[in-house]
Amino acid sequence: MRAMGPGSVSSLLKIALDVVFFALWAVIGLLVLGAIAALLFPIDQNLVASAEVNGAIREIRITKPILAAGLAVAALYSAVIVFVVGRLRRVFVTLTAGDPFHPDNIKRLRLIGLGLAALEIGNVVIPMGAAALMPGAAREGAGWPDLTAWFSVLVVFVLAEVFREGARLRREAELTI
């Protein structure tokens, strides 16, 4: 099976990204509605979540603001994922068309790298914020950066530069008589 063009692997991946993109929008909608509902409607005063902290099970009382904030943060995190998937969809449109070194792909890959970096920063900051709001919910090791994910972010930025060079070479070849 071919890697690029109609009926290729990239066209199948584009379809998968389309499904994920619209499913994520539905998830964001549900999370936002849930956050609004958490603020507007009363919740059970005995609502608790269990968390294992240093080998001991702790129960944390879930209040309306904590529930609404948690849902809002999840919606924001999902929105960044939608941003990344949206740019990936556009890259795969050019791959399906057989034009991988389209000049717009450079910017798209850089934005994907920034989005992935934002997600990784969120993976560090969100547990720290949760620990500040709910001291009993702090997890051991929460807030440490994932070096593999940061390596992936760097790889995306390197790929953007590879695509920039490919676009430059293509432009240069077009000008050659």
N, C-alpha and C positions, 0 to 999 in steps of 0.2 A: 504494500500500500504506500502511496506517495505521502510525502510530508507536507507539501503545499499544493494549493489549487483546489478547485471544486472536487468534492468526493474524497478528499484526503483526510489524514489524521487531524490536521489543523481545523478542518471544517467540522469534524466531530467534536473536537474540543471546544470550538466556538459555540456549538449547540449546547454542550454541557455548561459552559459559562453563562449562556443566556438563561438556562433553567435556574442556576444558582443565583444569578443576578436578581431575577424576579422573585424568587423564594426569599431572598434576603430582604427585599423591600417589604414583603408581607410580614416577615419577622419584625422589622423595624416598626411597622404600623401597629402590630400587636403589642410590642414593648411600650410604645408611646401611649397607646390606649390604656395599657395596664398601669403605667405611671400616673396618668390622669385619674384613673379609677381609684388608685391607691390613695390619692389625696382627697378625692371627693366623697368616697364611701367609707363607712366605718369598717375597721378590721377587728378581728378577734383579739382581745387584750392578752390572751394567753398564747398568742402565736410565737413559737420559738423555733429556732434552727439549731441543730446539733452540729458541733464541729469538734474534730479531734485536735487537741493542742498538746504537744509534748507527751503523747501517749494517753492523755486523759480526755474523756468526752466532756465538753462544756456545752451548755445551752445558752443561746444568745436570744434575748427578747427582740423581736422584730416589730419596730414601730412604723407608723405611716410614713414619716419622712425618710427613714432608712430604706423602706421598701420602694418608695417612689424614686429615691436617689439611685438605688441599685438598678432599677429598671431603666432609668434615664441614662445611666452610664453604659448599660448593656446596649441600649439603642444607639448611643454615640459610637461605641466600639464597632457595632454592626455597620454603622454608616461609613466608617473608615474602610471596612471590608468591602462595602458596596463600591466605594470610590476606587479601590484597587481592582476589583473585578471588572468594573466599567472600563477602566483603561486597558485591562487585559483583553476584554472583548474587542476593543478597537484595534489592538495589535493583531488579534487573530483574524479580523476582517481583512487586513492587508495581507496576512499570510495566506488566507483562503483565495485572495485575488492573485496570488503569486508575486506579490511585491513586498518582500520582507524588509527591504532597506528604504521604505518610505520615510521621508524626512520627519514626519509627525511622530513616528515610532520612537525617536530619540527622546523627545519631550515626554511621551507616554511612559517610557521605561524609567525615566528620572522621577516622574510623579509616582509611579508604582513603588520605587525605592523609598521615596519620602513617606508614602502611605505605610509601607511595611515598617519603616523606622518609627513612625507614630504608634503603630500597634505594639511594637516592642517597648517603647517608652511607657505606653499604657499598661503593659504587663508588669512593669516595675512600680509605677505610680499608683495604680488602682489598689493593689494589696496594701500599700502603705497607707492610703486614704481609708481603706476599710479598717485597718488596725487602729487608726486614730479615732474613727467613729465608733468602732465596736472593739474595745481592747481585748475582750475574750475571744474574738474571732481570728486573731492573728495566727497565721500558720507558720510553722517552722520553715525557714528558708524562703519565705515569701519576699518578693521584691528583688531577687537576684537576677541579673540579666542572663538570658539564654545565648551563649556564645555561638551556637549553631545558627540561630535565627539572625544574629547580627552578621555572621558570615554570609548568609543568604542575601541580606540587604546589600552588602558590599558587592556580591556577585551581580545583582541587578544593576547597580551603578556601572560596573565594568561592562556588562552587556550593552548598556546604553552607549558607552563609548565605542564598543565594537560596531554597533549599528550606525553610529555617527561616521565612523571611518568607512563602513560599507556604503553609506549614502554619498560620502565624498567621492569615493572611487567610482560609483555609478555615475555621478554628475560629471566627473572628469572623463569617463569613457564616452558619455553622450556628446561631449564637446570635441572628441577626437574625430578627425576626418578620416 
